[in-house]
Amino acid sequence: MNLSGKAVRYWLEKKKIPLERLLVITDDIALPLSRLRVRGHGTDAGHNGLKSIFEELQTEKYPRLRYGVGNDFPRGMQVEYVLGNWRKEEIPLVKIKIDKAVQVVESFIQMGLERTMNDYNKIEITL
């Protein structure tokens, strides 16, 4: 993930994909586990994968789906938290959220960015 910008640039160029048709999916500790958020652009917010994409594309203007993972970790344990396993009690919500994320991707493809943001950004995903 930390060097994902190289792969993103490669496929955009190889398949001649315009930036507005790219959808980067990323984890986000700033969002609770119950949320997904679609954006048309934005900063990397300290996310190494998004930094890599910026370095390769020289722009932050591309759509992204931010998958909230929450920030329930002790100070200094961010990497272990993000790369670790879901807690047993989180798994049912994560399964529902994965299905919802698939719906977001399908909506982005079929309906476009604006409609997808309007339809999904306010949803709180619960059991």
Beta strands, then each sheet from edge to edge (+ up, - down):
strand 1: 24-28
strand 2: 36-39
strand 3: 64-68
sheet 1: 1+ 3+ 2-
end
